[in-house]
Structure formats: C-alpha cells, structure tokens
Amino acid sequence: MDKILEVKDFSKSYGSFQAVKDLSFEIEKGKIVGLLGPNGSGKTTLIKSIMGLMSDYEGSIAIAGNAPGVAANNHISYLPDVPHLPRWFKVSQAVDFFKDFYADFDATKARNMLTQMQIPMDKKIKALSKGMKEKVGLSLTMSRRAKLYILDEPLGHVDPASREFIIETILKNFNEEGAVLVSTHIIADIEPALDKALFLKQGQLILNEDVEKIREEKGCSLDQLFREVFKNVY
C-alpha cells in the first residue's frame, strides 16, 4: 500500500520534559485513522511537527514522501481545533479565499457542502455559532484534493444531532488517494468511520491497531477500550 504519512522514531522534548518518545507508525492511502489520547499525551506536538511548525525533534516525518515544510504542506489539508478564518470574512469570501490560495480546492464542492449544512453564504464568520464555524472549516478543509487531511477535534463544538452528518461529510468527501488523521475525544461518534486507532499515553504509542481487529480480539468497542485504558488519566 502507498504510504501517505510515515513517522519514524519521532521524539520531542521541551527542555527536560519528554513530550513524545520513539513514535513510529504509517498511514496508507484510503485510511481514516484516529489519533487518540488524553490532553498532554503528545497529539498536538505530533500534529504541529507534521505541519512543519516544529523542527527541533529527533527522528523523521514524511508526508507523501516529503519532509515537513512547504512541499509537504501542499499535500496537507488541515482543520485546526481553534477558529482560523478572519472574523470579518463572509462565508462566501472564505470560499473565495481558499479558491485563490489552494490550487486543489473545489469551490463548487465547498458551496454544495455549506448549502447542505444550511450555512448562509452572506453571513460573516463572527456572526456564526461555534458549531457553524466548525462546519464552515470542515467544508473548506474537505473540499481540497489533498493527500493528508488532518482534523483536530472536528466534532468538538458540534451538537450531537449534527455529528452523524459531519462524519458522513468526512467519509464522502476525502480524496480516496489520500488519508485522514483525526484527533478527537468524542470516540463513540467517530468510531464507525475509523479504520485504525493510535493510542498515545504520556508521549508513547501504546496501541496501533485496526479498529475491527480491536473489536474482534478485545470483545469491546474502541470507545470502551479507550475508557478502560485511560480511566485513571481524566
């Protein structure tokens, strides 16, 4: 299988604090992978390093064969866990901005998704609810033909009734020649979409397994396993 993301012996320290240690895994094309763990487990450090926002680490990271940086970021569509669009933009302006900025952006797909999500194109970002802002960000992110989609807490501010639609949007719109890495605490809802799960605990990878195999061998859901493994952490 083609490797979209390859992490080898990745370690990162902040002074004397070891945030991540000896992390190695691969993500193949067509896969949706959950990056799961409590706060402080190293998820943000890993994502920032993949995005090229940190460079002083040990080991290596490759995105579609490219080290983190400008060339790699051309292949990444990233949804951060905090609002990232200018508050004064109208939704329509956000679509136009992405169209101008990203050569692989499909504006028609974005507008169709926003219409399905009942997001008014003439509303300013600052006038939207947290959930609506998240839907706008997801629509724009998933409308690129990227190799790697990184979604950081895509369900965090979305009401439970909308989560199924959001997950369906992810499944239907990611480039099947690419892969999705999704970091979330809302595991029960995202679980049906995941092919593989990565558990991070205190900066170390303690599980890297197919979700279906987990259910077969452990006799429980991914959500149940997560709660058991991290029950004394939260």
Salt bridges, closest charged atoms under 4 A:
ASP2 OD2 - LYS29 NZ 3.39
GLU6 OE2 - LYS3 NZ 3.37
GLU6 OE2 - LYS8 NZ 3.56
GLU26 OE2 - LYS3 NZ 3.19
ASP56 OD1 - LYS12 NZ 2.84
ASP96 OD1 - ARG111 NH2 3.42
ASP104 OD1 - ARG144 NE 2.84
GLU153 OE2 - HIS185 ND1 2.63
GLU168 OE2 - LYS172 NZ 2.87
GLU177 OE1 - LYS29 NZ 3.16
ASP189 OD2 - ARG163 NH1 3.11
GLU191 OE2 - ARG215 NH1 2.83
GLU212 OE1 - ARG215 NH2 3.16
GLU217 OE2 - LYS213 NZ 3.97
ASP223 OD2 - ARG227 NE 2.95
GLU228 OE2 - LYS231 NZ 3.07
